[in-house]
Amino acid sequence: MNNYKRILFILIKLLIVVGAIYFLVEKLVSNKLLSFEQFTAQLSLVFATSIWYFLIVLVFTDANWILEIFKWKKLASIEKKISFFDAYKQCFASLTASIITPNRIGEYGAKALYFKKGTRKKIVLLNFIGNISQLTITVLFGILGIVFLLNKYSFKHPEVNFLKIILIVLIVVIAIFILKKFKFFKIGHYLKTISAKIYFEIISLSFLRYVFFSHQFLLLLFIFGVNIDYFTAINLVFCMYFIASIIPSLAIFDWVIKGSIAVWLFSFVGINELTILTITTLMWILNFAIPALIGSIFVLNFKLIKSE
């Protein structure tokens, strides 16, 4: 029986990894919004003259994930002290395992499996705190971006007026969701044991992470020669991440959603559709596809934690 379970466990790990790699490659090669040939052609045009700027983009990518790893290390260590490498491994492996689940819900279970059975419910809750803190930052800045969008473009683009009511309703629904979730969880004694300092640090790390990946998008706009002022660009990016965050989807389609939203938003300032699709695809590769491939190594090496 033990051998049977071991073989089954190995097959499950292989299925997750093979499935993840297949989905990643398939979505990149068979992109209906942007062909692989168009993508590589766009990259080749700017690589020769902007290679140093691409290195900065890579630094921003590293900073984005380092902040996420530190955030998870701080949260998980509330229950059990873990090293930076442990947090790194858990973040990347859970990303790989969550690819085919709606809104990356599989991330919760994947991270919990790294801990003993008696603590897994608490680990799921800690992961929720980390995700909800990131969503809170996205919503707050998204509201600023939407206010900017409505004030600047409602007269030039009548369809924005139609979206005004929808966006306001969405903001209210998300605000109620966040407040009700925290109200529900605070009934328990567990969250009350977490200090206000920890909550502040988690929110701060979420904010810094948001700064890096939003400005990574801006840097890519600059690399691709887009002529747009900073204030307009950053508010459009805020809108893009906000709208994308409230649309339920499989993680593997995240880049399609962001790409479609970005094309629509940046059409207000006349930016070429091909350029925006190339940037969103590159962002997806750097921040999602490559980390998911790295995480596949940790999935294959994963061993269940036995309860004492």
Stockholm file with secondary structure:
# STOCKHOLM 1.0

chainA/1-308         MNNYKRILFILIKLLIVVGAIYFLVEKLVSNKLLSFEQFTAQLSLVFATSIWYFLIVLVFTDANWILEIFKWKKLASIEKKISFFDAYKQCFASLTASIITPNRIGEYGAKALYFKKGTRKKIVLLNFIGNISQLTITVLFGILGIVFLLNKYSFKHPEVNFLKIILIVLIVVIAIFILKKFKFFKIGHYLKTISAKIYFEIISLSFLRYVFFSHQFLLLLFIFGVNIDYFTAINLVFCMYFIASIIPSLAIFDWVIKGSIAVWLFSFVGINELTILTITTLMWILNFAIPALIGSIFVLNFKLIKSE
#=GR chainA/1-308 SS CHHHHHHHHHHHHHHHHHHHHHHHHHHHHTCSSSCHHHHHHHHHHHHHHHHHHHHHHHHHHHHHHHHHHHHHHHHHTTTSCCCHHHHHHHHHHHHHHTTTSBTTTHHHHHHHTTSCGGGHHHHHHHHHHHHHHHHHHHHHHHHHHHHHHHHHHTTTCHHHHHHHHHHHHHHHHHHHHHHHHHHHHTTSHHHHTSCHHHHHHHHHHHHHHHHHHHHHHHHHHHHTTCCCCHHHHHHHHHHHHHHHHTSCCBGGGHHHHHHHHHHHHHGGGTCCHHHHHHHHHHHHIIIIIHHHHHHHHHHHTCCCCCCC
#=GC SS_cons         CHHHHHHHHHHHHHHHHHHHHHHHHHHHHTCSSSCHHHHHHHHHHHHHHHHHHHHHHHHHHHHHHHHHHHHHHHHHTTTSCCCHHHHHHHHHHHHHHTTTSBTTTHHHHHHHTTSCGGGHHHHHHHHHHHHHHHHHHHHHHHHHHHHHHHHHHTTTCHHHHHHHHHHHHHHHHHHHHHHHHHHHHTTSHHHHTSCHHHHHHHHHHHHHHHHHHHHHHHHHHHHTTCCCCHHHHHHHHHHHHHHHHTSCCBGGGHHHHHHHHHHHHHGGGTCCHHHHHHHHHHHHIIIIIHHHHHHHHHHHTCCCCCCC
//
